[in-house]
Amino acid sequence: MRDQIASRLAPLAPDVYEFADESHLHIGHAGNKGGGHYTIVVVSNAFDGMNRVARQRQVQSLLADLFSSKQIHALSVIAQTPDEYFQAA
């Protein structure tokens, strides 16, 4: 799944892409009809000038097929510009 998500995020030309599979934390989670639980960090200049909601929508639109095919059940996204990411480091 790490590589599938990364390939779909390629149009953002991310400077940083981090992936964590947290599915094991949600075993038996009510309402989960399949698909994994993931957290990603995406750092890209493409987010410059976008608010948090717009960034989330951009990422989710690139991954829409993985949600609709139930390969992703839940996704936590941290989407930042390089300035934001590297200033926090």
BELNOR-V984431 format. One record per residue. RES is the residue in one letter. D_CENTER is the distance of its C-alpha to the mean C-alpha in whole Angstrom. Layout:
# BELNOR-V984431
res=RES d_center=D_CENTER
res=RES d_center=D_CENTER
This chain:
# BELNOR-V984431
res=M d_center=11
res=R d_center=10
res=D d_center=12
res=Q d_center=11
res=I d_center=7
res=A d_center=9
res=S d_center=12
res=R d_center=10
res=L d_center=8
res=A d_center=12
res=P d_center=13
res=L d_center=12
res=A d_center=14
res=P d_center=12
res=D d_center=14
res=V d_center=12
res=Y d_center=9
res=E d_center=9
res=F d_center=8
res=A d_center=10
res=D d_center=11
res=E d_center=13
res=S d_center=14
res=H d_center=18
res=L d_center=18
res=H d_center=18
res=I d_center=20
res=G d_center=23
res=H d_center=20
res=A d_center=22
res=G d_center=21
res=N d_center=18
res=K d_center=20
res=G d_center=18
res=G d_center=14
res=G d_center=12
res=H d_center=11
res=Y d_center=8
res=T d_center=6
res=I d_center=4
res=V d_center=6
res=V d_center=7
res=V d_center=10
res=S d_center=12
res=N d_center=16
res=A d_center=14
res=F d_center=13
res=D d_center=17
res=G d_center=19
res=M d_center=16
res=N d_center=16
res=R d_center=13
res=V d_center=13
res=A d_center=13
res=R d_center=10
res=Q d_center=8
res=R d_center=10
res=Q d_center=10
res=V d_center=6
res=Q d_center=7
res=S d_center=10
res=L d_center=9
res=L d_center=8
res=A d_center=11
res=D d_center=13
res=L d_center=11
res=F d_center=11
res=S d_center=15
res=S d_center=16
res=K d_center=15
res=Q d_center=13
res=I d_center=10
res=H d_center=12
res=A d_center=10
res=L d_center=6
res=S d_center=6
res=V d_center=4
res=I d_center=7
res=A d_center=8
res=Q d_center=11
res=T d_center=14
res=P d_center=16
res=D d_center=19
res=E d_center=17
res=Y d_center=15
res=F d_center=19
res=Q d_center=21
res=A d_center=19
res=A d_center=20
